[in-house]
């Protein structure tokens, strides 16, 4: 094992045997499957969690927050489409930041993504418990444990099998949203959107903004929940059939679908059942249908049953995402190397199991809204760094091959950068406790990197090789 050293990190070249034990299965995902993966990551946000924003801001505040966050995600997705077609590795955002910002920037980004993806399944597990409770009256740790065991187990079976099952589950969730929309449309009443009492003690309060201007700010994390994790599509780059073409098509198509779904649930849930009644409901789509058709109605039961698949789809797919992020960071030496070991089926075994155990323990808190805010904290940090990476790569490496180019260039990624910083600040407004816990996690991970793992980086891991090639090309030019 040979090594090199600079001011930032120490790199070591490992044997071919090391990398042969850390491989993913190639060519299992075309662009349609990638688009399905993007929708799958996010679709649980349509079924639960976003409606807490109604409580913070009323319909008007939540609408404005969703428009702002929708713009942020659209700009981010367009930026990621370019970078993922140029730098197709399992590290996703960490890979892009590693190329643009160096090893510290790569680790900061990868850790932020890991925070998001480790905690989001815990929040979704809590929401799954709420839906299961509506169906059969069982909730709590037994439900959380069962879902973690079953769906981590399916991923251990194999990537191709897991992605195909994921696509089927996502299709059922999409059907549930369509049934919900068709069922609620005849009962829409614009007056229901504005039935939350106005808080006259805050600035800018009105029927449209019952919690005033600050309500918009406080609703941003919950508006993000309607799109959170779509940025995970590039994590499948090493398993894509043709990354240069499939990654941009997949991530952009998924974002367009998610915008339509966000509009449907945001307008029809409070517009049919009333914002006041739905602002803290654990299963808002089911609750909305029950309010107009009755608790025993076929439509409500169908959406409750099939809507559970929406939560399962995101739960299932984000397990995939966290495993690939852990795999990439571990393979390159940023995290303990055993986490990237892949078995005969070419799936990262420990990268699936260890974060799953951590997520289960977090779900025992039962605090879904707290988990959302913590996930959003990690997400917004990563969005800022990924957007910055796009700007730097455009200026630093103008000759980099870009099979897809972001419309608007650095202006687009600049908008994503600015709005992600605004969203990050909002997490401190919504829950200082969640932001501080997230910051503590970040501090622990950075300490580990500074004192230990930065001295043990794997020089011939794909993400590091990209950097070596780039450096060699710079010296020759």
PEVENTA-V389147 format. One record per backbone hydrogen bond with DSSP energy under -1.0 kcal/mol. CO is the residue of the C=O (numbers start at 0). NH is the residue of the N-H. E is the energy in kcal/mol with one decimal. If there is no record, write none. Layout:
# PEVENTA-V389147
co	nh	e
CO	NH	E
CO	NH	E
This chain:
# PEVENTA-V389147
co	nh	e
1	12	-2.8
3	10	-2.3
8	5	-2.3
9	456	-2.1
10	3	-2.9
11	458	-2.3
14	18	-1.2
15	19	-2.2
16	20	-1.2
18	21	-1.7
20	341	-3.1
28	240	-2.8
29	33	-2.2
30	34	-2.6
31	35	-2.4
32	36	-2.1
33	37	-2.4
34	38	-2.3
35	39	-2.7
36	40	-2.5
37	41	-1.0
38	42	-2.5
41	44	-2.8
42	45	-1.5
43	46	-1.1
43	47	-1.5
48	51	-1.4
49	52	-2.1
50	53	-1.3
51	55	-1.4
52	56	-2.0
53	57	-2.5
56	60	-1.1
57	61	-2.2
58	62	-2.8
59	63	-2.3
60	64	-2.4
61	65	-2.3
62	66	-2.2
63	67	-2.2
64	68	-2.6
65	69	-2.7
66	70	-1.9
67	71	-2.0
68	72	-2.6
69	73	-2.3
70	74	-2.4
71	75	-2.4
72	76	-3.0
73	77	-2.1
74	78	-1.6
75	79	-2.7
76	80	-2.3
77	81	-1.1
78	82	-2.0
79	83	-3.1
80	84	-1.1
81	85	-1.2
82	86	-2.8
86	88	-1.4
88	91	-1.5
90	93	-1.7
91	95	-1.7
92	96	-2.4
93	97	-2.4
94	98	-1.9
95	99	-2.1
96	100	-3.6
97	101	-1.1
101	105	-2.5
102	106	-2.5
103	107	-2.7
104	108	-2.1
105	109	-2.8
106	110	-2.7
107	111	-1.7
108	112	-2.4
109	113	-2.3
110	114	-2.4
111	115	-2.0
112	116	-2.8
113	117	-2.4
114	118	-1.5
115	119	-2.5
118	122	-1.8
119	123	-2.4
120	124	-2.7
121	125	-1.6
122	126	-1.9
123	127	-2.8
124	128	-2.1
125	129	-1.3
126	130	-1.9
127	131	-2.9
128	132	-2.2
129	133	-1.6
130	134	-1.5
131	135	-3.3
132	136	-1.3
139	142	-1.1
139	143	-1.9
140	144	-3.0
141	145	-1.8
142	146	-2.2
143	147	-2.2
144	148	-2.5
145	149	-2.3
146	150	-2.2
147	151	-2.2
148	152	-1.7
149	153	-1.7
150	154	-1.5
151	155	-1.9
157	161	-2.3
158	162	-2.8
159	163	-2.0
160	164	-2.3
161	165	-2.6
162	166	-2.0
163	167	-1.8
164	168	-2.4
165	169	-2.5
166	170	-1.9
167	171	-1.7
168	172	-1.9
169	173	-2.4
170	174	-2.1
171	175	-2.0
172	176	-1.9
173	177	-2.2
174	178	-2.7
175	179	-2.5
176	180	-2.7
177	181	-2.5
178	182	-2.3
179	183	-2.2
180	184	-2.1
183	186	-1.7
184	187	-1.4
188	191	-1.7
189	192	-1.1
190	193	-1.3
191	274	-2.2
197	199	-1.1
198	201	-1.4
201	204	-1.2
202	212	-1.8
208	205	-1.6
208	211	-2.3
209	198	-2.8
212	216	-1.0
213	217	-2.3
214	218	-1.6
218	222	-2.1
219	223	-2.2
222	225	-1.4
223	226	-2.5
223	227	-2.3
226	229	-1.9
228	231	-2.2
229	232	-1.5
231	234	-1.7
232	235	-2.2
233	236	-1.9
235	238	-1.4
236	239	-1.2
238	27	-1.6
238	28	-1.6
241	244	-1.1
241	245	-3.5
242	246	-1.7
244	248	-1.5
245	249	-2.8
246	250	-2.4
247	251	-2.1
248	252	-2.2
249	253	-2.0
250	254	-1.7
251	255	-2.0
252	256	-1.9
253	257	-2.2
254	258	-1.9
255	259	-1.5
256	260	-2.1
257	261	-2.5
258	262	-1.9
259	263	-2.0
260	264	-2.3
261	265	-2.3
262	266	-1.8
263	267	-2.5
264	268	-1.8
266	270	-1.4
267	271	-1.5
268	272	-2.3
269	273	-1.8
270	188	-2.6
273	277	-1.4
274	278	-1.2
282	286	-2.9
283	287	-2.5
284	288	-1.8
285	289	-2.6
286	290	-1.8
288	292	-2.6
289	293	-1.7
293	296	-1.5
296	300	-2.2
297	301	-2.6
298	302	-2.5
299	303	-2.1
300	304	-2.6
301	305	-3.4
302	306	-2.1
305	308	-1.3
306	309	-1.0
306	310	-1.2
307	311	-2.4
308	312	-2.8
309	313	-1.6
310	314	-2.5
311	315	-3.3
312	316	-2.5
313	317	-2.7
314	318	-1.3
315	319	-1.3
316	320	-2.1
317	321	-3.0
318	322	-1.9
319	323	-1.9
320	324	-2.1
321	325	-2.7
322	326	-2.4
323	327	-2.3
324	328	-2.3
325	329	-2.6
326	330	-3.0
327	331	-1.6
328	333	-2.2
328	334	-1.1
329	332	-1.6
331	457	-2.6
335	338	-1.6
336	339	-1.7
337	340	-1.4
342	345	-1.8
346	342	-1.5
346	348	-1.3
347	351	-1.1
348	352	-2.0
349	353	-2.2
352	356	-2.1
353	357	-1.9
354	358	-2.9
355	359	-2.3
356	360	-2.1
357	361	-2.0
358	362	-2.2
361	364	-1.7
362	365	-1.8
365	367	-1.2
366	370	-2.3
367	371	-2.2
368	372	-1.9
369	373	-2.1
370	374	-2.5
371	375	-2.5
372	376	-1.9
373	377	-1.8
374	378	-2.4
375	379	-2.9
376	380	-1.7
377	381	-2.1
378	382	-2.5
379	383	-2.1
380	384	-2.0
381	385	-2.7
382	386	-2.6
383	387	-2.2
384	388	-1.9
385	389	-1.8
386	390	-1.8
387	391	-2.6
388	392	-2.8
389	393	-2.0
390	394	-1.4
391	395	-3.6
392	396	-2.3
396	399	-1.5
405	408	-2.0
407	410	-1.7
408	412	-1.4
409	413	-2.1
410	414	-1.9
411	415	-1.8
412	416	-2.3
413	417	-2.5
414	418	-2.4
415	419	-2.0
416	420	-1.6
417	421	-1.5
418	422	-2.4
419	423	-2.2
420	424	-2.0
421	425	-1.4
425	429	-2.3
426	430	-2.4
430	434	-2.2
431	435	-2.5
432	436	-2.4
433	437	-2.3
434	438	-2.4
435	439	-2.1
436	440	-2.1
437	441	-2.3
438	442	-2.4
439	443	-2.3
440	444	-2.3
441	445	-2.4
442	446	-2.0
443	447	-2.1
444	448	-2.1
445	449	-2.8
446	450	-2.5
447	451	-2.0
447	452	-1.5
448	453	-2.1
451	454	-1.7
452	455	-2.1
453	9	-2.9
456	11	-2.9
457	460	-1.4
460	464	-2.6
461	465	-2.0
462	466	-1.0
463	467	-2.1
464	468	-2.8
465	469	-2.3
466	470	-2.6
467	471	-2.4
468	472	-2.6
469	473	-2.0
470	474	-1.9
471	475	-1.7
472	476	-1.5
